[in-house]
Amino acid sequence: MPIQPSRNPSSSASETPVRGQRADARHNRARLLQAAREAYALNGADVPSSTIARRAGVGAATLYRHFPTRGSLIAAAFSEQLAECVAALDEALRDDDPGRGLWSVLTKVCRMQVEDRGFSAAFLEESPDDPDLHRERARAEAGLAQLVQRAKNTGQLRKDFDPSDVTLLLLANNGVVRQSPEVSLAASRRLLAYFLQSCRTTDGAPSLPQPAPLRLDDLYGPPHRTG
């Protein structure tokens, strides 16, 4: 059964002001969100909350009153990007050409990674108190897996391609965003072109090694340590 499109991709309670908030509270909330977007875009989502509060010109207590957790702040700051990502996935799932749908959504997500360093963390942030994020992430994994299988069934994608290869692409793409915007965008486009060229069906191509056990969660999870 096809995955069901999200009916409310950005419905997190953290996205909209609480009904009945005073004007000054709404103003503080808007300043916090703007400060968060600016800080995350420049430095990624690891910016301390205290830094965001200072940037917004409010105290830490005000920040935590509006956004009790780091995840709730990230989700609210990037609600529009989250909605855009979900819309791209829904559009790809509706496309009669599964290969075109998959290429399209990968192109859009890679571009969004480059344009805003906080975007990926917004979609992949571990936030136990925000079930909407978990639901959308799980839906994204299911949708990507469905697109991959459709493309393989129609011969547009090599048979040994694995859905975890999408995570591999996004991990690699995330590595180029530390450069200037112009360099990052050019590098991302070239990386994606190499990736798409290599994963199309080609007669006589050598088999790939076994896929790594990667999930979308692994993009921003803590590093694995041994010993």
N, C-alpha and C positions, 0 to 999 in steps of 0.2 A: 504494500500500500504506500503511495507517495507520502512523503512527509508533509504535514499540514503547514501552510504559511502562517507566520505569526500574526495574530489579530491585533496585538498591541505591543509592538517591539520596543517601545520606550516608555513603559507604564510604571517604572519604578517610582515608589513614593518619594524618593529623594529628588526627583526631577522638578517637581512643581512646588511652589510655596504652600505652606499649610494655610488652609482657608481661615480667614480671620486674623492673619498676621498684621501687626501694625506696620505703618509705612516705613518706619526706621528699620524694622526687622527685615522687611522685603528688600530695602536698600542694602543692608549689610549682606544679605544672602546673595544678591546680585554681584556685589563687589567681590565676595569670596569666590564665586564661580568664575568671574572674569580673571581674577588673580590666579586661580588654579589652572585655567586654560592656558594662560600666558606662561606660567612656570613649567607646566608639563610639556608644552610645545617646545620650549627651549632646552629642558634638561631631562625629559622623560618623567615617569610617574614616581620616581623615588624621592622627589622633593619633600622635605619634612613639612608636616602640617604647620609647624610654627613659622616656617618661612612664608607659607601662603598667607597666614594670618597677618604677618607683618606687611606683606605686599599689599594686602587689602586694607590695611590701616585699622584693623580691629584686634581685639584680644583673643587669646587662645580659647577662652571660655565661650566667646561668641561663636567661634568656628565650631566647637564641639556641640553647642546648643543646636546649630543648624544641621551639622553633619557629624553624628556621634562616632562614625568609623571612617577610616581612610577609604574603604571601598564605596561607601555611600557618597563621598565627595567626588571620587573619580567617576562613578556612574552618572551623577548629576552633571558634572562638567562636560562629559562627552556623550550626553544623551542623543544629540543630533547625529554624531558620527556613528553611534551604535545603530540608530534607525537607518542610516544610509547603508551600513554594512548588511543589515538584515534585508533591506529592500533589494540590494544587489543579488543576494542569495536567492530571494524569492523570484526575481526576474530570470536568473539563470535556470532555476527549476522549471519555469514555465516555457523556456525556449525549446522548440521542437528539435533543435540541433544540440545534442548534449555536449559535444566538443566545443562548440562556440559558446555555450553557456558557461562551461568550466573555464575556458580561456578568459572570458569576460569578467567573471567574478574574481579570478586571480589577479587580473590586471588592475581592477579597482582596489582590491585590498592592498596590494603591494604599493600602489600610489598613495593610498591613505596612510600606510605605515611611514612613507617618506615625508609626506606633507605635515604630519603631526606626530611627534615622537611619543605622545601620551596615548595615542589612539589604541594601540595594541593592548596596552595595560588596561585600558578602560574596558575592553571586551573580554579580557582574560583574567582580570583581577580576581583573586580568591576573596570572596566576601560572603561569609556564612549567613549574614543577616539580609542578603539581597538575593532572594530566589529567582528574580527576573534575569539576573546575569547568568546564573547557572542554567536556567531554562534555555536562554538564547544560545549559550555556548554549546549545550548538548544538541540543540536543533541544528546549529551550524555544522557540527561534526556529522550528524546524520545526513544532512543535505549534501555536504561535500562527498560523503561516501556514496550517496545515490548518484550524483553527477559522474563520479569516477566510474562506477559500474555501468552506467548508461553509455558513456564514451567508449568503454572497453567492449561492450556488447555490439556497438556499431562499427568497431574496427578503427576508431579514431585515436585510441590510446593503447600503448603497448600492453600486452597481457600481464607483464610482471610489475606494472605500476601499482603502487599501494597508496591508499588514502593518507598514510603517514608521511608520504613524500610531499604532501602539501605543507605539513608542519615543517619539514626540512627546508622547503623553499622559503617559508616565512622566517625561519631562524636565520637563514643566510641573508635574506633581504633586510632583516632588522640590523644586520651588521654593517650595512652601508649607510645608515642614516646618521652616522656620527660625523659625516663630512658636511661641507656647505650644501645648502639646498640644491644648487645647480648640479654639483657633482653627485650628490646622493640620487637625484632623479635620473641622471644619465646612467649611473651605475645600476640602479634598480631596473631600468628598462632593458639594459643589456643582459643582466642576470636573468630576468624573466624570459627574454628571447631565447637564451641558451637553454633554459629549463624546458620551455615549451617545445623547442626543436628536438630535444633529447627524449622527450616522453611520447612523441608521436610514433605510430607504428612504422617500423622500418624492417624490410626483409633482410635477414642475415645479421641483424644487430646482435652482439653478444648479450647474454643474460646478465641481469643486474645481481649484485650481492643481495642477501636476504635483507628485507626492510628493517630499519631500526624501530623499536617499540615506542614510537613517539605519538603523543596526543597534543591537542591544542593547549592543554594545561601546561605542557612542558615548555612553552615559549617563555613564560614568566615565572615558572616555579623556581624554588631555591636550587642552587647547583648541587649535583650529586657528589657526595664525597665518599671516599673509601679509606679504610684503615682507621 
